[in-house]
């Protein structure tokens, strides 16, 4: 096989002539292979969803790490950080959502926007919006307002799952019942309609 020789092109630019010197075949095969790989990758990951994208893998790894951390913390007393960690585990949040839909939608509506009970998606909280304050409210209930104490009916782990789900509702600010209670200190949201409530 004879080696191709450079061929002088006919045009010139400011007195400069150039050779037609094609790239070596191995570089062209890398280019063609990259194009084929890109098409395959797009179809597999973005079109048909055969594999998980890096951000989805990251979420799975983070949820597994949070689950392991919760297992290590199981012997310790529940605190704000443990509940926030629980709210980052999709399986626990999903269980909490099922429980919420079973027991809580009557008063708080499907998405927590409130009806008889307060709106759980805004930044205003009657009995405190920190994770442990929410846990205590769900556990002990608010008898004078008609909220049942759920600790005896659901048990500690299921109450914690409900609270994990409630923590994912915070900050959504869905339209619903007017704000009640006190604006959380760390919330940037302020609404003039809630003044004096």
ABEGO torsion letter per residue (X at the ends): XBBBBBBBBABBBGGBBBBBBBBBAAAAAAAAAAAAAAAAAAAAAAAAGABBBAAAAAAAAAAAAAAAAAAAAAABBBBAAAAAAAAABAAAAAAAAAAAAAAAAAAAEAAGAEBABBBAABABBAAEABAAAAAAAAAAEBAAAGBBBAAAAAEAAAAAAAAAAAAAABGAGBBEBBBBEBBBAABABBBAAABGX
